[in-house]
């Protein structure tokens, strides 16, 4: 009777090990797919920046070093600057009131 219980437990252990190996293989495959998709997203972002290949290494090095990013001949780097606030035309009367 004890051997049948032991045999059953051993069978469960082997079954669990097989499932575990299958899940580990699936995990490894999913991690590889994730890395592949991340790499494609990075490539798409870099291509969208329109930076010439010869300037790309310097651009990335500047980002890594925390240095300011140089403007490239291909266009603007970074977000668009906000336009300056429109100047308000102050009449002479308003200027006098502001001085008081």
C-alpha positions as protocol buffer text, in pm:
chain_id: "A"
residue {
  index: 1
  type: UNK
  ca { x: 0 y: 0 z: 0 }
}
residue {
  index: 2
  type: UNK
  ca { x: 285 y: 237 z: 84 }
}
residue {
  index: 3
  type: UNK
  ca { x: 449 y: 168 z: -251 }
}
residue {
  index: 4
  type: UNK
  ca { x: 134 y: 255 z: -444 }
}
residue {
  index: 5
  type: UNK
  ca { x: 113 y: 589 z: -262 }
}
residue {
  index: 6
  type: UNK
  ca { x: 481 y: 652 z: -332 }
}
residue {
  index: 7
  type: UNK
  ca { x: 437 y: 555 z: -696 }
}
residue {
  index: 8
  type: UNK
  ca { x: 141 y: 791 z: -727 }
}
residue {
  index: 9
  type: UNK
  ca { x: 341 y: 1077 z: -571 }
}
residue {
  index: 10
  type: UNK
  ca { x: 637 y: 1005 z: -799 }
}
residue {
  index: 11
  type: UNK
  ca { x: 404 y: 1007 z: -1101 }
}
residue {
  index: 12
  type: UNK
  ca { x: 264 y: 1343 z: -987 }
}
residue {
  index: 13
  type: UNK
  ca { x: 617 y: 1477 z: -944 }
}
residue {
  index: 14
  type: UNK
  ca { x: 712 y: 1371 z: -1298 }
}
residue {
  index: 15
  type: UNK
  ca { x: 390 y: 1516 z: -1437 }
}
residue {
  index: 16
  type: UNK
  ca { x: 454 y: 1847 z: -1256 }
}
residue {
  index: 17
  type: UNK
  ca { x: 816 y: 1857 z: -1377 }
}
residue {
  index: 18
  type: UNK
  ca { x: 697 y: 1806 z: -1734 }
}
residue {
  index: 19
  type: UNK
  ca { x: 443 y: 2088 z: -1701 }
}
residue {
  index: 20
  type: UNK
  ca { x: 705 y: 2309 z: -1541 }
}
residue {
  index: 21
  type: UNK
  ca { x: 952 y: 2246 z: -1825 }
}
residue {
  index: 22
  type: UNK
  ca { x: 678 y: 2322 z: -2077 }
}
residue {
  index: 23
  type: UNK
  ca { x: 590 y: 2648 z: -1901 }
}
residue {
  index: 24
  type: UNK
  ca { x: 958 y: 2749 z: -1877 }
}
residue {
  index: 25
  type: UNK
  ca { x: 998 y: 2692 z: -2251 }
}
residue {
  index: 26
  type: UNK
  ca { x: 685 y: 2896 z: -2317 }
}
residue {
  index: 27
  type: UNK
  ca { x: 816 y: 3174 z: -2091 }
}
residue {
  index: 28
  type: UNK
  ca { x: 1149 y: 3179 z: -2274 }
}
residue {
  index: 29
  type: UNK
  ca { x: 969 y: 3201 z: -2609 }
}
residue {
  index: 30
  type: UNK
  ca { x: 745 y: 3487 z: -2487 }
}
residue {
  index: 31
  type: UNK
  ca { x: 1046 y: 3679 z: -2353 }
}
residue {
  index: 32
  type: UNK
  ca { x: 1221 y: 3641 z: -2689 }
}
residue {
  index: 33
  type: UNK
  ca { x: 908 y: 3767 z: -2870 }
}
residue {
  index: 34
  type: UNK
  ca { x: 886 y: 4063 z: -2631 }
}
residue {
  index: 35
  type: UNK
  ca { x: 1248 y: 4156 z: -2699 }
}
residue {
  index: 36
  type: UNK
  ca { x: 1191 y: 4127 z: -3074 }
}
residue {
  index: 37
  type: UNK
  ca { x: 885 y: 4355 z: -3059 }
}
residue {
  index: 38
  type: UNK
  ca { x: 1068 y: 4608 z: -2839 }
}
residue {
  index: 39
  type: UNK
  ca { x: 1356 y: 4613 z: -3088 }
}
residue {
  index: 40
  type: UNK
  ca { x: 1116 y: 4674 z: -3377 }
}
residue {
  index: 41
  type: UNK
  ca { x: 952 y: 4959 z: -3184 }
}
residue {
  index: 42
  type: UNK
  ca { x: 1295 y: 5115 z: -3124 }
}
residue {
  index: 43
  type: UNK
  ca { x: 1384 y: 5084 z: -3492 }
}
residue {
  index: 44
  type: UNK
  ca { x: 1053 y: 5244 z: -3591 }
}
residue {
  index: 45
  type: UNK
  ca { x: 1109 y: 5534 z: -3348 }
}
residue {
  index: 46
  type: UNK
  ca { x: 1464 y: 5595 z: -3474 }
}
residue {
  index: 47
  type: UNK
  ca { x: 1354 y: 5582 z: -3837 }
}
residue {
  index: 48
  type: UNK
  ca { x: 1077 y: 5829 z: -3757 }
}
residue {
  index: 49
  type: UNK
  ca { x: 1335 y: 6078 z: -3628 }
}
residue {
  index: 50
  type: UNK
  ca { x: 1489 y: 6113 z: -3976 }
}
residue {
  index: 51
  type: UNK
  ca { x: 1843 y: 6132 z: -3839 }
}
residue {
  index: 52
  type: UNK
  ca { x: 2111 y: 6031 z: -4089 }
}
residue {
  index: 53
  type: UNK
  ca { x: 2292 y: 5712 z: -3993 }
}
residue {
  index: 54
  type: UNK
  ca { x: 2627 y: 5890 z: -3960 }
}
residue {
  index: 55
  type: UNK
  ca { x: 2476 y: 6130 z: -3701 }
}
residue {
  index: 56
  type: UNK
  ca { x: 2278 y: 5867 z: -3509 }
}
residue {
  index: 57
  type: UNK
  ca { x: 2572 y: 5733 z: -3305 }
}
residue {
  index: 58
  type: UNK
  ca { x: 2669 y: 6084 z: -3190 }
}
residue {
  index: 59
  type: UNK
  ca { x: 2307 y: 6164 z: -3108 }
}
residue {
  index: 60
  type: UNK
  ca { x: 2267 y: 5851 z: -2895 }
}
residue {
  index: 61
  type: UNK
  ca { x: 2602 y: 5909 z: -2725 }
}
residue {
  index: 62
  type: UNK
  ca { x: 2493 y: 6262 z: -2630 }
}
residue {
  index: 63
  type: UNK
  ca { x: 2171 y: 6128 z: -2482 }
}
residue {
  index: 64
  type: UNK
  ca { x: 2360 y: 5861 z: -2287 }
}
residue {
  index: 65
  type: UNK
  ca { x: 2606 y: 6117 z: -2151 }
}
residue {
  index: 66
  type: UNK
  ca { x: 2329 y: 6361 z: -2060 }
}
residue {
  index: 67
  type: UNK
  ca { x: 2477 y: 6628 z: -2285 }
}
residue {
  index: 68
  type: UNK
  ca { x: 2260 y: 6867 z: -2485 }
}
residue {
  index: 69
  type: UNK
  ca { x: 2143 y: 6726 z: -2813 }
}
residue {
  index: 70
  type: UNK
  ca { x: 2290 y: 6894 z: -3120 }
}
residue {
  index: 71
  type: UNK
  ca { x: 2059 y: 7006 z: -3393 }
}
residue {
  index: 72
  type: UNK
  ca { x: 2100 y: 6797 z: -3704 }
}
residue {
  index: 73
  type: UNK
  ca { x: 2087 y: 6899 z: -4063 }
}
residue {
  index: 74
  type: UNK
  ca { x: 1783 y: 6680 z: -4107 }
}
residue {
  index: 75
  type: UNK
  ca { x: 1552 y: 6880 z: -3884 }
}
residue {
  index: 76
  type: UNK
  ca { x: 1451 y: 6960 z: -3536 }
}
residue {
  index: 77
  type: UNK
  ca { x: 1548 y: 6745 z: -3241 }
}
residue {
  index: 78
  type: UNK
  ca { x: 1307 y: 6725 z: -2952 }
}
residue {
  index: 79
  type: UNK
  ca { x: 964 y: 6879 z: -2902 }
}
residue {
  index: 80
  type: UNK
  ca { x: 853 y: 7193 z: -3078 }
}
residue {
  index: 81
  type: UNK
  ca { x: 917 y: 7508 z: -2877 }
}
residue {
  index: 82
  type: UNK
  ca { x: 613 y: 7702 z: -2768 }
}
residue {
  index: 83
  type: UNK
  ca { x: 564 y: 8032 z: -2950 }
}
residue {
  index: 84
  type: UNK
  ca { x: 623 y: 8343 z: -2740 }
}
residue {
  index: 85
  type: UNK
  ca { x: 318 y: 8500 z: -2581 }
}
residue {
  index: 86
  type: UNK
  ca { x: 178 y: 8780 z: -2793 }
}
residue {
  index: 87
  type: UNK
  ca { x: 277 y: 9124 z: -2676 }
}
residue {
  index: 88
  type: UNK
  ca { x: -5 y: 9328 z: -2537 }
}
residue {
  index: 89
  type: UNK
  ca { x: -46 y: 9675 z: -2681 }
}
residue {
  index: 90
  type: UNK
  ca { x: -69 y: 9909 z: -2386 }
}
residue {
  index: 91
  type: UNK
  ca { x: -219 y: 10247 z: -2441 }
}
residue {
  index: 92
  type: UNK
  ca { x: -72 y: 10558 z: -2278 }
}
residue {
  index: 93
  type: UNK
  ca { x: -361 y: 10567 z: -2035 }
}
residue {
  index: 94
  type: UNK
  ca { x: -303 y: 10204 z: -1924 }
}
residue {
  index: 95
  type: UNK
  ca { x: 70 y: 10270 z: -1885 }
}
residue {
  index: 96
  type: UNK
  ca { x: -6 y: 10567 z: -1657 }
}
residue {
  index: 97
  type: UNK
  ca { x: -242 y: 10356 z: -1446 }
}
residue {
  index: 98
  type: UNK
  ca { x: 22 y: 10082 z: -1417 }
}
residue {
  index: 99
  type: UNK
  ca { x: 282 y: 10334 z: -1299 }
}
residue {
  index: 100
  type: UNK
  ca { x: 55 y: 10461 z: -1020 }
}
